[in-house]
Amino acid sequence: MYILKIYNDQKVKNIIALCILLAAYCFMLNMVISPLFIRSSIMLPPDTKTAFKFLGLWGRKKSTVWVYIAFRCSRLFPAPALRRLPETACVVCPIAVFPYCRYSFFTMYKLSDRTAGFTDSVIRRMTRISMKYGAVNLSQGFPDFDPPKEMLDRLAAIAHTGPHQYSITWGAQNFREALSDKQSKLMGRHIDPEREIVVTCGSTEAMMAAMMTVANPGDKVIVFSPFYENYGADTILSGAEPIYVPLHPPLFNFDANELEAAFKQRPKALILCNPSNPCGKAFTRDELTVIAELAKKYDAYVITDEVYEHIVYAPHTHTYIASLSGMFERTISCSALSKTYSITGWRLGYIIAPEEIIEVARKVHDFLTVGAAAPLQEAAVVGLRFPAAYYDNLLREYTERRQLFLKGLDDLGIQHTTPEGAYYVMLDISEYGYESDLDFCEKLAERVGVGAVPGSSFFKENVNSFIRFHFAKKHDTLYEALNRLEKMKERMRKR
Ligand code: GLN
């Protein structure tokens, strides 16, 4: 009687009608419409475990699984959103639609496995964490001061005159000519702007394009460790297999025998970051000669990242490995304008290499990005034509920042590395007893208000005892960071 009464209630009738409509909608969507569009992606898993792993549900709570199934089948939410569903949200289970939707349950696109071997960039993640806690961001290396005024004025003028459409895919003519004039002087040979340059979207694209130009899937590539984290992802994305060779702290020297052992595995290339991020090593001419001789002996390419080429502190100097005898032929020199002109956001980089290599690199670049931003290339030409005094001044200013920051750390009794080039210092945090340097950096941003990068993101070895700061900041910013770091010892003790 009671049930009959309920069924007679108009509200309940409406709800039942709504449920029927919803079920009919889901039935239509899943059984009729979806299969028309996703015929080719139907996956029939061999067993439940594979199916659950594929869906990212293996090992999750039962309630999560049910909610996933129901939501997924009703197509109310896209799969990626569901994968992040917190366990606590799994209370409601609109199971009503499930019987109609089994068919579409396995008709989802499988994502590529390519990125499974790495996380998002920890360096860039630390910028977001710094912002969250209002920390002075000494993690991701970029300046907080302006680019040269001449370049900004030129950019403002270009806003009204253009160019605003694509440049030639491998770089605007005048940009390549200006770059050729500048780099020819530095590298000690004429760089042909027509045949030996590709302009890219930052050195990040340059490195990736260089890797894809050189390496076939399965090829080996030597990477010094510690290394800038992009190289790990670059090798994986291009299908290559890294062979890591340690740079031994505190001076971050390599052992020639260890390096030769790596070359004996017949790598296709070696990646050389000079001056090195994160350890600040400026490779000497002798060290570069050892690398060059091995590259020649074992017939390997050298892919460089020389984005800090103008930031090498006296008495150290920068030597381009491409300028050593017999090396231009086998070197793919990558660099960018980001650090030299304080324009990291303009994303202007380049590859310099012999014509046969550039021909291939241009194809990779063309299909990856078409080209670097045309108005920004145009504005940057002014910078590329700056006289030598600009670079002297840049180095003087970085030398001052380095001195200020290192002295500040010394005064606080904080041990650190002393960079020969680039703008990074590494600190040993073993005394604090943290198991995870990532955890340390998050707490440092929160409790002390300074952003750093956990060293583990640079080391292949299981190293958790370093963090990295950069000092490409105004003096005031560095003073503020040092003031806050005064509290580091007290606030970072494990509680
Ligand atoms: N090279 C800089 C660093 O190591 C910035 C990296 C980046 O995010 N492109 O912090």
Residues whose N, C-alpha, C, O or C-beta is under 5 A from the ligand:
A	BS01	LIG	I123 R124 S139 Q140 G141
